[in-house]
């Protein structure tokens, strides 16, 4: 990406895998750059072209950020469900039970429900201890 014309760098960024570590940071910088360009009153043709090229990139970045937020929300909701079910069955969630919440949360909801309903505390702890 370094040493490229801005348009080439944007094309290369769009081709990076969604989970590439630099992608989100670079998207963030480019959207800030686009916002700064848009506030400039006297833009030349190259800057206008750059804004046009950055617009779809910004929309893509925004959609990816929204998907990540939704996924984080689903994971948090699932963790809360697991914690609630453990609390209902075993009472207070102590340190040992708290340690298996993450592992349980990785399972499908139906499997979580079955395990918590059918297993005794020690069985669950033995199965999911890390």
trRosetta pair geometry for C-beta under 8 A, 3 or more apart (Angstrom, degrees):
i j d omega theta_ij theta_ji phi_ij phi_ji
1 4 5.9 -83 -167 20 37 127
1 9 4.8 76 -162 -137 85 90
1 12 5.2 -165 -93 94 81 141
1 13 6.8 64 -113 -60 129 83
1 26 7.7 -67 -171 -126 168 151
4 8 3.9 -124 178 92 116 118
4 9 4.5 153 85 -58 121 80
4 12 6.7 126 25 -2 176 138
5 8 4.7 89 54 8 79 106
5 9 7.1 -148 89 -8 38 88
6 9 5.6 -57 -147 36 32 113
6 10 6.4 33 155 -21 66 104
6 50 5.6 -1 117 -119 144 118
6 53 7.9 131 126 78 98 144
7 10 5.7 -52 -150 34 31 112
7 11 6.5 33 151 -19 64 104
7 49 7.5 -30 -78 133 120 112
7 50 7.2 -116 -68 -102 79 73
7 53 5.9 -111 -119 -127 81 173
8 11 5.6 -52 -150 35 34 113
8 12 6.3 33 152 -18 66 106
9 12 5.7 -55 -148 38 31 111
9 13 6.3 36 152 -23 65 105
10 13 5.6 -51 -147 33 31 114
10 14 6.6 34 154 -21 63 103
10 30 7.3 121 -106 -138 91 147
10 53 5.3 96 104 145 167 119
10 54 6.7 -109 -120 -83 139 66
10 57 6.1 -99 -160 -60 105 152
11 14 5.9 -55 -154 32 31 112
11 15 6.8 23 152 -15 62 109
12 15 5.8 -63 -155 37 34 110
12 16 7.2 52 147 -40 64 90
13 16 5.8 -35 -160 1 40 116
13 23 7.0 135 -166 -128 83 71
13 26 5.6 -141 -128 120 126 138
13 27 7.3 154 171 -71 129 71
13 30 7.3 127 133 -37 174 154
13 57 7.1 44 98 -140 124 132
14 57 6.5 -103 -79 -105 100 98
14 60 7.4 68 -125 68 90 169
16 20 4.2 -81 169 25 111 157
16 22 7.0 -99 -153 73 161 95
16 23 4.8 -170 107 -86 134 107
17 20 4.8 125 62 -40 77 94
17 23 7.4 -116 81 -45 49 146
18 23 6.8 -158 -157 110 27 168
18 64 6.4 -166 -150 -130 105 129
19 23 7.7 107 94 27 7 138
20 23 4.3 100 70 -27 96 111
21 24 7.9 -64 -176 26 32 95
21 25 7.8 10 148 4 63 115
22 25 5.7 -74 -159 49 49 108
22 26 5.4 40 154 -21 87 114
23 26 6.1 -65 -144 40 22 105
23 27 6.2 24 159 -21 63 109
24 27 5.6 -52 -145 35 29 114
24 28 6.4 33 155 -22 63 105
24 61 7.7 129 -131 -147 56 98
24 64 7.6 -138 -99 115 88 130
24 65 7.8 116 -137 -83 103 89
25 28 5.7 -55 -153 33 30 114
25 29 6.5 28 152 -15 65 105
26 29 5.6 -53 -148 38 35 111
26 30 6.1 33 154 -18 68 107
27 30 5.8 -58 -145 39 29 109
27 31 6.3 27 158 -19 65 106
27 57 6.9 -155 -130 160 86 97
27 58 7.8 143 -171 -108 90 45
27 60 7.8 -117 -130 92 130 90
27 61 3.8 162 -179 -114 132 132
27 64 7.7 -48 -171 56 178 134
28 31 6.1 -55 -147 34 27 107
28 32 6.6 27 153 -16 61 105
28 61 7.4 179 -60 -177 49 142
29 32 5.8 -57 -154 37 32 111
29 33 6.3 34 149 -21 66 107
30 33 5.3 -51 -146 37 35 115
30 34 6.2 40 153 -22 66 101
30 54 5.9 -161 164 -138 105 113
30 57 6.2 -43 121 121 142 136
30 58 7.4 -142 112 -74 98 79
30 61 7.8 169 69 -41 109 155
31 34 5.4 -45 -145 33 35 114
31 35 6.5 39 152 -20 63 102
31 54 7.4 163 -96 172 47 114
31 57 7.8 -148 -71 110 80 94
31 58 4.8 113 -110 -117 99 97
31 61 6.1 -127 -50 75 129 153
32 35 5.7 -53 -150 35 32 112
32 36 6.5 33 151 -18 65 105
33 36 5.7 -55 -151 36 32 111
33 37 6.4 33 152 -20 65 105
33 54 7.3 -134 89 -124 98 158
34 37 5.7 -53 -148 35 32 112
34 38 6.3 32 154 -21 65 106
34 50 8.0 -153 -105 132 77 89
34 51 6.1 119 -147 -127 87 69
34 54 4.2 -165 -90 127 124 146
34 55 7.3 154 -157 -70 144 52
34 58 5.9 -97 54 -61 163 131
35 38 5.8 -55 -148 34 31 112
35 39 6.8 26 155 -17 62 105
36 39 6.0 -60 -154 33 32 107
36 40 7.1 42 148 -32 63 98
37 40 5.7 -48 -161 15 39 116
37 43 6.8 68 178 -109 88 124
37 47 5.7 -169 -156 -175 117 103
37 50 6.7 -125 -139 94 168 114
37 51 5.4 -155 113 -78 133 102
37 54 7.8 116 41 34 143 152
38 51 6.2 117 -74 -129 82 131
40 43 5.6 108 97 -69 110 85
40 47 7.1 -55 75 162 142 152
43 47 4.2 -129 -162 90 96 124
43 48 5.1 119 128 -56 127 81
43 51 7.4 -15 -158 -14 158 134
44 47 5.2 94 52 11 67 102
44 48 7.2 -128 101 -4 35 91
45 48 5.6 -55 -146 37 34 112
45 49 6.2 37 154 -21 66 106
46 49 5.6 -53 -149 36 30 114
46 50 6.4 34 150 -23 63 105
47 50 5.4 -50 -148 33 34 115
47 51 6.6 38 152 -21 64 100
48 51 5.7 -50 -152 32 33 112
48 52 6.5 34 150 -18 64 104
49 52 5.6 -54 -152 35 33 113
49 53 6.4 30 151 -17 66 107
50 53 5.7 -56 -147 38 32 110
50 54 6.2 28 155 -18 66 110
51 54 5.8 -59 -143 40 29 109
51 55 6.6 47 155 -42 63 96
52 55 6.0 -37 -152 7 30 117
53 56 7.6 -60 -174 32 34 95
53 57 7.2 26 141 -10 63 118
54 57 5.2 -67 -155 45 46 118
54 58 5.9 52 150 -29 79 101
55 58 5.8 -52 -150 30 29 111
55 59 6.7 27 154 -16 63 104
56 59 5.5 -52 -150 36 39 113
56 60 6.2 41 151 -21 68 104
57 60 5.6 -53 -149 36 32 113
57 61 6.3 33 152 -19 65 106
58 61 5.7 -54 -147 37 31 111
58 62 6.2 33 154 -21 65 107
59 62 5.7 -54 -147 36 30 114
59 63 6.4 30 154 -19 64 106
60 63 5.8 -56 -149 36 30 110
60 64 6.4 29 154 -17 64 107
61 64 5.8 -56 -149 37 31 111
61 65 6.3 31 153 -20 65 107
62 65 5.7 -54 -148 36 30 112
62 66 6.4 32 152 -20 63 106
63 66 5.6 -53 -148 35 32 113
63 67 6.5 34 153 -19 64 103
64 67 5.7 -52 -149 35 33 112
64 68 6.4 34 152 -19 65 103
65 68 5.7 -51 -148 35 32 112
65 69 6.4 34 152 -19 64 106
66 69 5.6 -55 -149 37 31 113
66 70 6.3 32 153 -19 65 105
67 70 5.7 -54 -147 36 32 111
67 71 6.3 32 154 -19 65 106
68 71 5.7 -55 -148 37 31 111
68 72 6.3 32 153 -19 65 106
69 72 5.7 -53 -146 37 31 111
69 73 6.4 34 152 -21 63 106
70 73 5.5 -55 -151 35 32 115
70 74 6.5 33 151 -19 65 102
71 74 5.7 -50 -148 34 34 111
71 75 6.4 32 153 -17 65 105
72 75 5.7 -54 -147 38 32 111
72 76 6.2 33 153 -19 65 107
73 76 5.7 -54 -145 37 30 111
73 77 6.2 32 155 -20 64 107
74 77 5.7 -54 -147 36 30 113
74 78 6.4 31 153 -20 64 106
75 78 5.7 -54 -149 35 31 112
75 79 6.5 35 152 -20 64 104
75 105 6.9 75 -164 158 75 127
76 79 5.6 -51 -150 34 33 113
76 80 6.5 33 152 -18 64 105
77 80 5.7 -54 -151 36 32 112
77 81 6.5 36 149 -22 64 104
78 81 5.5 -50 -150 32 34 115
78 82 6.5 34 152 -18 66 103
78 105 4.9 116 121 -154 107 93
78 109 7.2 -117 -127 -86 101 90
78 112 7.9 179 -170 -41 96 167
79 82 5.7 -54 -150 36 32 110
79 83 6.3 32 153 -17 66 107
79 101 6.0 64 -153 158 86 112
79 102 7.3 -2 -113 -94 109 52
79 105 4.8 -5 -85 -103 67 147
80 83 5.6 -53 -144 39 32 112
80 84 6.1 34 155 -21 65 107
81 84 5.7 -56 -148 36 28 112
81 85 6.4 26 155 -17 64 107
81 109 7.3 -18 119 -129 156 99
81 112 7.4 76 114 120 112 150
82 85 5.9 -56 -147 37 29 108
82 86 6.3 28 156 -17 65 108
82 101 5.3 139 110 -150 127 79
82 104 4.8 140 -146 105 138 121
82 105 5.1 -103 -12 -75 151 80
82 112 6.0 -91 -97 -166 93 134
82 116 7.6 -175 -145 -63 68 141
83 86 5.8 -57 -146 39 29 110
83 87 6.1 30 155 -21 64 110
83 93 6.0 -41 -154 -57 85 161
83 101 5.8 17 -72 -127 83 132
84 87 5.7 -56 -146 37 28 112
84 88 6.4 29 155 -20 64 105
85 88 5.8 -52 -146 34 31 111
85 89 6.3 18 159 -9 64 110
85 112 7.2 126 47 146 161 102
85 113 7.1 -129 -127 -110 156 60
85 116 4.7 51 141 138 124 167
86 89 6.1 -64 -146 44 28 103
86 90 5.7 -27 176 29 68 113
86 93 5.6 67 108 -97 120 105
86 97 5.3 149 171 -179 139 128
86 101 7.1 -95 -3 -92 153 90
86 104 7.9 134 -56 55 121 169
86 116 6.4 -107 -76 -134 62 125
87 90 7.0 -73 -117 58 18 74
87 91 6.8 -40 -162 144 55 13
87 92 6.9 10 -133 -116 85 20
87 93 5.4 -59 -79 -39 86 97
89 116 5.8 -169 -12 169 156 96
89 117 7.4 -145 -93 -98 136 42
90 93 7.5 86 81 -90 112 57
90 97 6.4 179 83 -90 150 150
90 121 5.5 104 -113 -91 130 113
93 97 4.6 -121 -152 92 75 126
93 98 5.5 103 151 -64 106 80
93 101 7.6 35 -164 -62 140 124
94 97 5.5 92 50 17 64 99
94 98 6.9 -116 107 -9 31 96
95 98 5.6 -56 -145 35 29 115
95 99 6.6 35 155 -28 62 103
96 99 5.9 -55 -160 24 30 114
96 100 7.5 11 153 -8 61 104
96 125 5.7 -6 164 -120 115 129
97 100 6.2 -67 -159 37 39 101
97 101 7.1 61 147 -49 68 90
97 121 7.6 -62 -82 -147 105 98
97 124 7.9 29 -120 107 80 128
97 125 7.5 -76 -85 -83 56 98
98 101 5.8 -29 -158 -8 40 119
99 102 7.9 -53 177 21 36 98
99 128 8.0 155 112 118 80 99
99 129 7.0 29 117 -124 125 63
99 130 6.8 -131 167 17 104 102
100 103 5.3 -58 -161 45 63 112
100 104 5.7 63 143 -23 85 106
100 124 6.4 135 122 149 166 95
100 125 6.3 -131 -39 -112 145 52
100 128 3.8 87 -142 104 112 131
100 129 6.8 -52 -80 -73 104 45
100 130 8.0 177 -95 -21 62 88
101 104 5.9 -61 -147 41 28 109
101 105 6.1 32 155 -27 65 110
102 105 5.6 -57 -149 32 28 116
102 106 7.1 35 153 -29 60 99
103 106 6.0 -50 -163 17 35 114
103 107 8.0 34 146 -22 59 98
103 128 4.3 165 90 -161 144 110
103 130 6.8 -174 -54 -60 131 100
104 107 6.1 -53 -170 19 45 113
104 112 5.6 94 172 -127 93 98
104 115 7.1 -152 -132 86 103 141
104 116 7.5 65 -155 -60 141 104
104 124 7.8 7 -79 -167 125 111
104 128 6.2 -16 -52 -116 81 162
105 112 7.5 39 -99 -102 31 138
107 111 4.4 -106 163 89 121 121
107 112 5.1 153 84 -60 112 81
107 115 7.4 50 87 2 167 141
108 111 4.8 84 63 10 84 107
108 112 7.1 -148 95 -11 40 87
109 112 5.5 -53 -148 32 33 115
109 113 6.4 32 156 -19 66 105
110 113 5.8 -54 -152 35 30 112
110 114 6.4 29 153 -17 64 107
111 114 5.7 -53 -145 37 33 111
111 115 6.2 32 158 -19 66 108
112 115 6.0 -62 -150 37 26 108
112 116 6.3 15 160 -11 64 111
113 116 6.2 -62 -145 40 25 103
113 117 6.0 16 162 -12 64 115
114 117 6.0 -65 -143 43 24 105
114 118 5.7 -2 169 0 66 121
115 118 6.4 -70 -132 47 20 95
115 119 5.3 -7 -178 1 65 124
115 124 6.7 110 157 -108 102 98
115 127 7.7 -132 -158 88 126 158
116 119 6.8 -53 -110 43 17 94
116 124 7.1 45 -105 -100 56 142
119 123 4.2 -136 -167 92 101 121
119 124 4.7 126 116 -57 133 85
119 127 7.2 -63 -146 4 159 141
120 123 4.7 91 55 7 76 109
120 124 7.2 -146 92 -6 37 88
121 124 6.0 -62 -153 36 28 108
121 125 6.3 23 156 -16 66 110
122 125 5.6 -53 -143 40 32 112
122 126 6.1 34 157 -20 66 107
123 126 5.9 -54 -145 36 27 110
123 127 6.3 25 155 -19 62 111
124 127 5.8 -61 -148 37 28 111
124 128 6.2 -15 169 15 66 114
125 128 6.8 -81 -139 52 21 84
125 129 5.8 41 168 -53 66 102
126 129 6.3 -30 -131 0 21 114
